[in-house]
Amino acid sequence: MTKGFYALLALTPLAQASEVVIDQQNKEFSQKSVTIKVGDSLKFVNKDDIVHDVHSTTDGYDFDLGAQK
C-alpha cells in the first residue's frame, strides 16, 4: 500500500456510537422525536416524582421498558 493511502486512512474519522438522552419531566419528553444510527443508544431519564412506562408500538420497532422510576 502507498503512503497516500495511510495518510487518507489516518484523516478519515471513524464512526462512533453516541448516546442520545431523553428526559421526562413534568409528564413530557424533552424531545418529541430523535434520529439515531445503528450502534447508538437511547437513554430515557425520569425526572418526575411518578413512575412512567416507556414503550413504542411502531411495527418492527415495538418495545416496552415497563415502569421506570
N, C-alpha and C positions, 0 to 999 in steps of 0.2 A: 504494500500500500504506500501511497505517497504522503509526504509531509503535509500537503494541502488538505488531504482527507482528514488527517488527525487534527489539524487546526480547525477545520469546519466542525468536526465532532465535538471538540472542546468548546466551541462557541454556541452550540445548539443546546438550548435549555431543555432539561429533562422534565417531562410531565410529572407533576407531584400531586398526590391526592390532597384534598383540602377538607376541612371540617366546616360545615355550614351550621350555624346555631340559630334556632328559632325560639324566642322567649314567648311564654304565655303569661300575660299579666292583665289584670282587670278583665278576665274571661275573653281576651282577644290575643291572637297571634301577632308577633311583631312584624311578620311579613305575610302577605296573602298568598304568595307563590314564590318558589325558588326553582332554579335550574341547577342540577348537579351533573357531574360527569361520572362515568364508571370508575369506581375506586374511591370516590368521595364519600364522606359520611355525613349524616344528618342527625343533629342532636337537638332534642326538644327539652327546654328548661322551664319547669313550672315555677313561676314566681308568685303564684296566688296562694292563699291560705286554704284553698279547697282542692280536692282531688279531681283530676281531669283524665279523660280517656282520649288517647291519640290514635286515630285509625284512618285508613283510606279504603274506599270501596270501588276504586277505579279498576276495571278489568285488567288483569295482568300485573297490577301493582298493589293489590289489596294486602293490607296488614292491619293488625290490631295490637298495640303495645299494652293494652289493658290500663287499669287505673294507675295513674302517675301522680306522685306527691312531690 
